[in-house]
């Protein structure tokens, strides 16, 4: 019995679910009903990016391999800013030896949310790892359940610019609390009460669809 429980605990550990007490596995095996509000707990924990909010509008993401359902302008400053943060503030990467497979069918090292963002940006931008190499990571604060955000600092991809770029993603309310401006229509604007309300309305609308919602922000650190 102990061997069976240990094998079960090992399988759960491979899904980033650490079992500290084997008796918990035995209890779980006899459970018939689980009530939870966590996305990925009751589902398969396989995620894709469904929607994006930038330039004050909700956009349906294109999850097709050939990007045939694209509904937004990938050259817009708003999307480019969002995409860069999603690519850099992300630890997911493809497992080696899958270059011949379609992007959506490749296996990824990393949690489900980051894997979904990584694949989405790979489809949209083409070479996420190349972007990371050009913006070398200097330091990072990994995501944890207390802070509910992840932060990383990167060198500029412009060799003549000595400044560093800070990128951050996490729970929308935590991101909003740390921002004083918002990037709309290619311009940085003051984050006033009207824009905060628009942000929260988009957050609530997407959350109402049962989607896991993440906020993104960046900041250029002074050279001194």
C-alpha positions in Angstrom: 0.0 0.0 0.0 2.8 2.4 0.9 4.5 1.8 -2.5 1.2 2.6 -4.3 0.8 5.8 -2.3 4.4 6.8 -2.9 4.0 6.3 -6.7 0.8 8.4 -6.6 2.6 11.2 -4.6 5.5 11.1 -7.2 3.0 11.5 -10.1 1.4 14.5 -8.3 4.9 16.0 -7.7 5.5 15.9 -11.4 2.4 18.2 -11.7 4.0 20.6 -9.2 1.7 19.3 -6.4 3.8 18.4 -3.4 2.4 15.8 -1.0 4.0 16.1 2.5 1.9 13.4 4.1 1.1 10.1 2.3 -2.1 9.7 4.3 -3.4 12.7 2.4 -3.1 10.7 -0.8 -5.1 7.8 0.7 -7.8 10.3 1.8 -7.9 11.8 -1.7 -8.3 8.4 -3.2 -11.6 7.9 -1.4 -12.9 11.4 -2.1 -16.0 11.6 -4.4 -16.6 15.4 -4.4 -14.1 18.3 -4.5 -15.3 21.9 -4.2 -12.7 24.5 -5.4 -12.6 27.9 -7.1 -9.1 27.3 -8.6 -8.7 27.1 -12.3 -6.5 24.1 -13.2 -7.5 22.2 -10.0 -10.6 20.6 -11.4 -9.6 20.9 -15.0 -6.7 19.4 -16.9 -4.4 22.3 -16.1 -3.7 22.8 -19.9 -4.2 26.4 -20.7 -4.2 28.7 -23.8 -4.4 32.5 -24.0 -8.1 33.3 -24.8 -8.3 37.1 -24.6 -6.0 40.1 -24.2 -6.8 43.6 -23.0 -4.8 46.5 -24.4 -5.5 49.9 -25.9 -8.7 49.8 -23.8 -10.3 47.0 -25.6 -10.7 43.2 -25.1 -9.2 41.3 -28.0 -9.8 37.6 -28.7 -6.5 35.8 -29.0 -5.6 33.7 -32.0 -4.7 30.2 -30.9 -4.4 28.7 -34.4 -1.0 27.5 -35.6 -1.0 29.6 -38.8 -2.5 32.7 -37.0 -5.4 32.7 -39.5 -7.8 34.1 -37.0 -5.8 37.1 -36.1 -8.1 40.0 -35.0 -5.5 42.7 -33.9 -2.6 44.6 -35.3 0.6 42.9 -34.1 2.6 46.1 -35.0 0.6 48.3 -32.7 2.6 49.8 -29.8 0.2 48.4 -27.3 0.5 44.8 -28.3 4.3 45.1 -28.8 4.7 46.4 -25.2 2.4 43.7 -23.8 4.1 40.9 -25.9 7.6 41.9 -24.7 6.6 41.7 -21.1 4.9 38.4 -21.6 8.0 37.0 -23.3 10.5 38.3 -20.8 8.7 37.9 -17.5 8.3 34.2 -18.2 10.4 31.1 -17.2 8.8 28.6 -19.6 10.8 27.1 -22.4 10.4 24.3 -24.9 11.8 20.9 -24.1 14.7 20.2 -26.5 14.4 18.2 -29.7 11.0 19.4 -30.8 11.9 21.8 -33.6 10.0 19.7 -36.2 6.7 19.8 -34.3 4.0 22.5 -34.5 4.4 25.1 -31.7 1.0 24.2 -30.1 2.0 20.5 -29.8 5.4 21.0 -28.3 6.0 20.1 -24.6 7.1 22.9 -22.3 9.1 23.1 -19.1 7.2 25.4 -16.8 3.8 25.9 -15.2 0.6 25.9 -17.2 0.0 29.7 -17.3 3.5 30.5 -18.4 3.5 27.7 -21.0 0.3 29.2 -22.5 1.8 32.7 -22.6 5.1 31.3 -24.0 3.3 29.5 -26.9 1.1 32.5 -27.6 4.1 34.8 -27.9 6.1 32.3 -29.9 3.2 32.2 -32.4 2.9 36.0 -32.5 6.5 37.1 -32.3 8.4 34.1 -33.8 11.5 33.8 -31.6 10.9 34.3 -27.9 14.2 32.8 -26.9 16.0 35.3 -29.2 14.2 38.1 -27.5 15.4 36.8 -24.2 19.0 36.6 -25.4 18.8 40.2 -26.6 17.4 41.3 -23.3 19.6 39.4 -20.9 18.0 38.7 -17.4 19.9 40.4 -14.6 17.8 39.3 -11.6 14.3 38.0 -10.8 11.8 37.6 -8.0 9.8 34.5 -8.8 6.1 34.3 -8.4 4.8 33.2 -5.0 1.3 32.9 -3.5 2.1 35.7 -0.9 3.2 38.5 -3.3 1.1 37.2 -6.2 3.5 38.7 -8.8 6.7 37.9 -10.6 9.4 40.5 -11.4 12.5 40.4 -13.6 15.0 43.0 -14.6 16.7 42.8 -18.1 19.4 44.6 -20.0 18.3 46.8 -22.9 18.4 45.3 -26.4 19.8 48.7 -27.5 23.6 48.5 -26.9 23.7 52.3 -26.7 21.1 52.4 -23.8 22.7 51.7 -20.4 19.3 51.5 -18.6 17.6 48.3 -17.5 14.0 47.2 -18.1 11.9 46.0 -15.2 8.9 43.7 -16.3 6.3 42.4 -14.0 3.2 40.1 -14.2 0.8 38.9 -11.6 -2.7 39.3 -10.0 -4.3 42.3 -11.8 -5.1 44.1 -8.5 -1.4 43.8 -7.4 -0.2 45.2 -10.7 -2.7 48.0 -10.7 -1.7 49.1 -7.2 1.9 49.6 -8.3 1.2 51.6 -11.5 0.8 55.4 -11.9 0.5 55.4 -15.7 -1.1 53.2 -18.4 0.0 52.7 -22.1 -2.9 53.5 -24.4 -2.8 54.1 -28.1 1.0 54.3 -28.1 1.1 56.9 -25.4 1.7 56.8 -21.7 -1.2 58.3 -19.8 -2.0 59.1 -16.2 -3.8 56.1 -14.6 -6.8 58.1 -13.3 -10.0 56.8 -11.8 -11.6 56.4 -15.2 -8.8 54.2 -16.5 -8.7 52.2 -13.3 -12.5 51.5 -13.7 -11.9 50.4 -17.3 -9.1 48.1 -16.1 -11.3 46.6 -13.4 -14.3 46.2 -15.7 -12.1 44.3 -18.2 -10.8 42.2 -15.3 -14.3 41.4 -14.0 -15.6 40.6 -17.5 -12.8 38.1 -18.3 -12.9 36.7 -14.8 -16.7 36.2 -15.3 -15.9 33.9 -18.3 -14.0 31.6 -15.9 -10.6 32.7 -17.2 -7.5 33.1 -15.2 -6.6 36.8 -15.5 -3.1 38.3 -15.3 -1.9 41.9 -15.3 1.4 43.1 -16.9 3.5 46.2 -16.5 7.0 47.5 -17.2 9.3 50.3 -16.0 12.6 51.6 -17.4 15.1 51.9 -14.6 17.3 55.0 -14.5 20.9 54.4 -15.4 22.1 55.7 -12.1 
